[in-house]
Amino acid sequence: MDDIFSQAVRVGDLIYLSGSIGMHPESKALPEVVEDQTHQALKNIGEILKEAGVGFENVVKTTVLLKSISDWPSVNNVYKEYFVEGKYPARTAYEVANLPLNALVEIESIAIVPSKQ
């Protein structure tokens, strides 16, 4: 299945990142609590952004998928640690029926690459 999956695709000055769950890339472990899954999902996103030569400050849009919308406050508390207050990207959040590997949260994002890169 990995042969039909791209972690990110660049189109012009935009990078579209696929949804990231909180699975540790080396151990394949998925933490049990939503806060830990959110931290790991954002760390995974950070690594993809880094490979593209940008960072969280370049993210302009995120979509947060939650197994339970009641986890939103916990996810939000972690989320704000990765972005600069007052410069948060646009964001939507949805409760969904099922996520890969029974994850509690999945985050997808869009980042802009400065024209000089």
FENTALIN-V510252 format. One record per pair of residues at least 6 apart in sequence whose C-alpha atoms are under 8 Angstrom apart, sorted by the first residue. I is the first residue (numbers start at 1). GAP is how many residues later the second one is. D is the distance in Angstrom with one decimal. If there is no record, write none. Layout:
i={I & I}
gap={GAP & GAP}
d={D & D}
This chain:
i={6 & 7 & 7 & 7 & 8 & 8 & 8 & 8 & 8 & 9 & 9 & 9 & 10 & 13 & 13 & 13 & 13 & 14 & 14 & 14 & 14 & 15 & 15 & 15 & 15 & 16 & 16 & 16 & 17 & 17 & 17 & 17 & 17 & 17 & 18 & 18 & 19 & 19 & 19 & 19 & 20 & 20 & 20 & 20 & 20 & 20 & 20 & 21 & 21 & 21 & 21 & 21 & 21 & 21 & 21 & 21 & 22 & 22 & 22 & 22 & 22 & 22 & 22 & 22 & 22 & 22 & 22 & 22 & 22 & 23 & 23 & 23 & 23 & 23 & 23 & 24 & 24 & 24 & 25 & 30 & 30 & 31 & 33 & 34 & 34 & 34 & 34 & 34 & 35 & 35 & 35 & 37 & 37 & 37 & 38 & 38 & 38 & 38 & 38 & 39 & 39 & 41 & 41 & 42 & 42 & 42 & 46 & 46 & 49 & 49 & 54 & 56 & 56 & 56 & 57 & 57 & 57 & 58 & 58 & 58 & 59 & 59 & 59 & 59 & 59 & 60 & 60 & 60 & 60 & 60 & 60 & 60 & 61 & 61 & 61 & 61 & 61 & 61 & 62 & 62 & 62 & 62 & 62 & 62 & 62 & 62 & 63 & 63 & 63 & 63 & 63 & 63 & 63 & 64 & 64 & 64 & 64 & 64 & 64 & 64 & 64 & 65 & 65 & 65 & 65 & 65 & 65 & 65 & 66 & 66 & 66 & 66 & 66 & 66 & 66 & 66 & 67 & 67 & 67 & 67 & 67 & 67 & 67 & 67 & 68 & 68 & 68 & 69 & 69 & 99 & 99}
gap={12 & 10 & 11 & 41 & 7 & 8 & 9 & 10 & 40 & 6 & 7 & 8 & 6 & 99 & 100 & 101 & 102 & 96 & 97 & 98 & 99 & 95 & 96 & 97 & 98 & 93 & 94 & 95 & 28 & 31 & 91 & 92 & 93 & 94 & 90 & 91 & 87 & 88 & 89 & 90 & 21 & 22 & 24 & 25 & 86 & 87 & 88 & 16 & 17 & 19 & 20 & 79 & 82 & 84 & 85 & 86 & 8 & 9 & 14 & 15 & 16 & 17 & 18 & 19 & 20 & 22 & 81 & 83 & 84 & 6 & 7 & 8 & 14 & 17 & 18 & 6 & 16 & 20 & 19 & 7 & 73 & 6 & 71 & 37 & 40 & 41 & 70 & 71 & 39 & 40 & 43 & 66 & 67 & 68 & 37 & 40 & 41 & 67 & 68 & 39 & 40 & 65 & 66 & 37 & 40 & 65 & 9 & 10 & 6 & 7 & 59 & 26 & 27 & 55 & 26 & 27 & 30 & 53 & 54 & 55 & 30 & 50 & 51 & 52 & 53 & 28 & 29 & 30 & 49 & 50 & 51 & 52 & 28 & 29 & 30 & 48 & 49 & 50 & 27 & 28 & 29 & 30 & 45 & 46 & 47 & 48 & 28 & 29 & 30 & 31 & 44 & 45 & 46 & 27 & 28 & 29 & 30 & 41 & 42 & 43 & 44 & 28 & 29 & 30 & 31 & 40 & 41 & 42 & 6 & 27 & 28 & 29 & 30 & 38 & 39 & 40 & 28 & 29 & 30 & 31 & 32 & 36 & 37 & 38 & 27 & 28 & 36 & 25 & 26 & 6 & 7}
d={7.0 & 5.9 & 5.3 & 7.5 & 6.5 & 5.4 & 4.3 & 5.8 & 7.5 & 5.6 & 5.3 & 6.6 & 6.3 & 5.6 & 4.9 & 6.8 & 6.5 & 6.8 & 5.7 & 4.5 & 5.9 & 5.6 & 5.1 & 6.2 & 7.2 & 6.3 & 4.7 & 6.7 & 7.7 & 8.0 & 5.8 & 5.2 & 6.0 & 7.9 & 5.4 & 7.1 & 5.8 & 5.0 & 4.0 & 7.3 & 5.4 & 7.7 & 6.9 & 6.7 & 5.3 & 5.2 & 6.1 & 6.9 & 7.6 & 7.5 & 4.9 & 7.8 & 6.6 & 6.1 & 4.5 & 6.6 & 6.0 & 7.1 & 7.3 & 4.0 & 5.9 & 7.0 & 4.5 & 4.1 & 7.7 & 7.7 & 7.3 & 7.2 & 7.3 & 5.5 & 4.5 & 7.2 & 7.1 & 6.6 & 6.9 & 6.5 & 6.6 & 7.9 & 7.7 & 6.8 & 7.4 & 5.6 & 7.9 & 7.1 & 7.3 & 6.9 & 5.9 & 6.8 & 6.2 & 6.0 & 6.5 & 7.8 & 7.2 & 6.8 & 6.2 & 6.7 & 7.4 & 6.5 & 7.8 & 6.5 & 7.7 & 7.0 & 6.9 & 7.7 & 7.5 & 7.7 & 6.5 & 6.7 & 5.3 & 7.3 & 6.7 & 6.8 & 6.2 & 8.0 & 6.7 & 7.3 & 7.9 & 5.1 & 5.4 & 6.9 & 6.1 & 6.8 & 5.7 & 4.0 & 6.4 & 7.8 & 4.5 & 6.1 & 7.6 & 5.9 & 5.4 & 6.8 & 5.0 & 4.6 & 5.6 & 5.5 & 5.2 & 7.1 & 6.7 & 6.4 & 4.8 & 6.6 & 6.7 & 5.6 & 4.2 & 6.4 & 5.6 & 5.0 & 5.8 & 7.9 & 5.7 & 5.3 & 6.3 & 7.5 & 6.2 & 4.5 & 6.4 & 7.0 & 5.9 & 4.6 & 6.7 & 5.8 & 5.1 & 5.9 & 6.4 & 5.6 & 5.1 & 6.2 & 7.6 & 7.3 & 6.0 & 4.7 & 5.9 & 5.8 & 4.7 & 6.7 & 5.6 & 5.5 & 6.4 & 6.4 & 7.0 & 7.3 & 4.9 & 6.3 & 5.5 & 7.4 & 7.3 & 6.9 & 5.1 & 7.5 & 7.3}
